[in-house]
């Protein structure tokens, strides 16, 4: 579904990614782990168009998207969350999730022109319903009318997931979705991610929580100092000597 080939990105003397190859198969939960500074978030930023790689290509369903702008990539079906993603505090949870739909200017203008004053347009009704469905998937439908500023950290992370889902992605990239959470909260996030996959969305998860990724992922890619050092099913990753040395603390 997604093919990353020979991807490289540097920031001055720092080589964030060095000739990285990753293939994401449709219908999978694909985990990406690595120490701080290993290039995980840089990989996400290149795939979603926030950064332009120095070398390499990125293809979605066989079509190259390497040079596409972020909004174009989003419309092609790739959505993401951020490790420290922010919500708009002066908006409700529902409004924050609805903002995840990035209609083209033409569609928005036509919809606004055709609606009657003080009457919700057909497009707005559709987005509202999609947002409520996304909140239900994240277990937050009861919080739709709460102010975003009133949410605790875990709830904010779940709203981020819902905001990404409202765009009806075919590929969802989650950057540290369970950071700062306790055991029960992490289990809830795992359950949500499995539900998202069951709905037909392919999921890529970056996390420092090795146990979570091993429980969750069908396949795991390991990065270290910008290079891919291992890839395989969780059982093989757990015993890989290079992974143990680089990430799990073996001497």
Order of alpha helices (4+ residues) and beta strands (2+ residues): beta-beta-beta-alpha-beta-beta-alpha-beta-alpha-alpha-alpha-alpha-beta-alpha-beta-alpha-beta-beta-alpha-alpha
